[in-house]
Structures are given as structure tokens and as C-alpha cells.
Amino acid sequence: MKKKLISALLLVSMVASLFVGCGAKETPAEAPANEPAVEAEAEAESSAEEVVITYWGWDSNFYQPMMDAYSALHPEVKFEPTAVEWGDMLTKAQQALASGSELPVIVPMDITLIGNWKKLGIMEDLNTYGLDASKYNQTLIGAATTDDGKLIGLFENICPSGIGYKRDLAIEYFGTDDPDELQAMFSTYEDYVAKGKEVAEKSNGEVFLFHSGQAVAEWLYFASDIANVTDNTINMSDKMTDVMGKLIALRDAGAVDTYASGTPEANATYAAKNHIFYPTPDWALTYYIETNDPEGAGNWGLIKAPAGYSHGGTAMGITSASSDAQKKAAYDFITWCMSSEEGATTARDAAGYITIDSTIATAEFCERADEEFFGGQDISELYYFDIANSMSIATPSVFDNDVVSVRNDVAQQIMNDPAMTLEDAVAAAVEGLTALVTDDSVTIK
């Protein structure tokens, strides 16, 4: 969902220096004796039959540079991308199926909707193409695998998530900006409640730990180990008790402000002096923190949340209705993006995405060039090895998008109404989800 709440898209030129090693390797000039072979290879490529790859997607910061770089190597492959918002992708595909319209060759599937894509049954099983799934992040491989073992897509990036903080406010209210000391200070959810109350009292209610109840609920939702669905039952009461119970405790401690997440007003808080912590998936460093607080270089730090979690993520897959030539080219493109040095480097440098291929994502490859923005802290090690190796993802379901929609609504109700109890919040969540889920065979409890 990273991308789901992105408030400002950056031009590729603005993020081309996001990571070290982003410059292209210098290639020595070919000796004259090799020129005929090079010319013959170029002629062979130019004479290859053209393959058109259609694509629906929303993140042009990723797909456009990837397509441009791949086409430079494979001029016979032509891409035809169509801009489609992430929330409209599934509906558009369902409408195409109903009307007999053509589907794209490649579909990016957001993790919140990947359970729906599995149920739709229109995606190729990448295992049948000879993919070695063992070299990829197994948590994300599992998220893209159906109950009967079909792998319908490869995730574009890892999306580990932590808690970003402002160093100046941390020193003022906690006496330190050292990430190790703060990590020890905030190792449990109860620690956030206790410290949040202290900050509220010390600042006379002017400073909060967090800027948005919706943002906090989003973090708690992704970090929760309670499955949304068990068999044919949506565990809404249990899930919302876990998420909203923690949010209400923080609210009652005066630790959370009332901004609606992702609004211009909420985004302006990143550069202000009233909020200390922000739930921070790795893509939010660029899209939120550095964008909304450009003068804050050196004033940010990062710690782990009490439970390691992943927030967001998109898997690219191939529709089964595509031609054999399209499927072959699409598979080559997808695996080139994640599992070739050039493709993974392009994704890293253009979009800030770290490949899920563990054979490429070494410590050197993952080193971020913006660590000075975070006071020289080794956030790369923290994100891509410490958090990524311990994070978990709840099993996706076809109801996740509905659950998320209700979660956002109820979280804002909690912040707008200080008298709203956990019992009230859970009842509102169950009622809201019941209105969205019309399948009589599904039980909501």
C-alpha cells in the first residue's frame, strides 16, 4: 500500500541519486576486430519479430524507467502502458472479462488486492516458467502464492517498515536521539503509551508522538498477527480489537493528533515541530519524509517497531490470455527487473526499490545514499536485513480491501470522538464491513 497513500510523486531525476552506485558502469570501447560481431548482433535484434507488451499500472516512477531500460536492450519489445489507479485495477479487469475486452499482458497487483487476483484465476503460474523461487524473499513469495501452489507474481520490492523520528524532538522529550537508546526505550506498545502521556503533559498537549490516528491504525494493522479471514469467517472483531485497542490507548494518553493521513495538512506536519514519530516503510523515506521535510536533513532517525512488519508492495504478473510470445517476453522483463544486475540497479536508482532477490540484495547493493539525511545512521542494514528478515505478512484474502476501507473510517471516528470506546469502535467496524460484504456464505464476527 505504499504507494496507496503517496502524496507527491517525484520525478525520476529527483531520485536518481537516492542510492549509492547508481551511475552506469563504464563500458570499454570495443576493439575494431569485434565490430562485425557487434553489428551482426544488432542486425539480428532489429530483425526479430516485434512483441507488444501492454501494461496497466499507477506507479510510473517505477514502470517507465524499467521499460525504457529494458527496451534499450531489447528493441524488439514494445511497451504500451496505460495509467490505472491501484484501486481501480481489479474492477477494470473484471469489467474487461465481463465484456470480452482485452486484458493487459502484465498486471501489477497491490498486496491489499492480491487475494482477489488469486481468486480471479487469470494469472500465469510463474513456477511453470522455470523460476527458482527459493532465491527470493520467502515471505513475499508466500503472499503471491495460491493455496494450490501457483505463484501469480513477483513483488517489485521488499517494503520493510520501521518508525521514523525527529532527532531534535527526541532529545528534547527523551533526552537522546541515539537510535539504540530509543529502541530500548520504545520496545513495546505500552512504552509508546507511557511516553506519549509524558510528552503530552510536558508540552501541555502541544506535542504528540504521532500525527494521525489513521496512520497509526495502518501501522498496527500491518503489524497485527491476527488473520483477516479464517476459512470463510472474517475475524473483524478480533482484528479491530487488536488494532483499535492500541490506537485508543494512545489516543487516551494524548499521544496521537487528529490529522487524516495523506492530506496536505497531515503532510505539512513532517517539517513542523509538533510530532515526533511517523510509521515509515522504506518507500516513505523518499515519498513522504524527504519530500515533505526537505530542510530536515540530519534531523531524522529510524527504529524498529515493536513487531517487524511490511507495509505495501506490488507484484507483477502475466495474464493467461496473452500470446506465447507475449508471455515469454513479459516473463523475461519481470525477472530482468528483479533478478538481473542491471534491472535491479535501475529499480533501485530510479524508484528506490530494493529487489526481493536475495542473491542481488547484498549489503553493498542495499546501501542507501540518503543515510546522511538520517544523521549517518545505517538505516540500510536496519531495513533490509534486520527488519526484512524478521517481518511477517498476514495471509492475503479477498476481503482485505474492504477491511482496510473500514479500518480507515473507524480510526478517524476514534480520533474525532474522544468518548468512543473500544466496544463502540469494534461494533462500528463490524457494521461497516457488513455493509460492504454482500456474500451470504461469509460470516463476519
Secondary structure, DSSP 8 states (H G I E B T S, - for coil): -HHHH------HHHHTTSBTT-S--------GGGHHHHHHHHHHHHHS--EEEEEEES-HHHHHHHHHHHHHH-TTEEEEEEE--GGGHHHHHHHHHHHT----SEEEEETTTHHHHHHHT-B--GGGGT--GGGB-HHHHHHTB-TTS-B--EES---EEEEEEEHHHHHHHHS---HHHHHHHTSSHHHHHHHHHHHHHHTTTS-BSBSBHHHHHHHHHHH--S-SEETTEE-HHHHHHHHHHHHHHHHHTT-B-B--TTSHHHHGGGGSSSB-EEEEEHHHIIIIIIHH-TT-TTSEEEE--SS-EE---EEEEEBTTS-HHHHHHHHHHHHHHHHSHHHHHHHHHHH----SBTTT--HHHH-BTTGGGGTT--HHHIIIIIITTT-B-----TTHHHHHHHHHHHHHHHHH-TT--HHHHHHHHHHHHHHH---TT-EE-
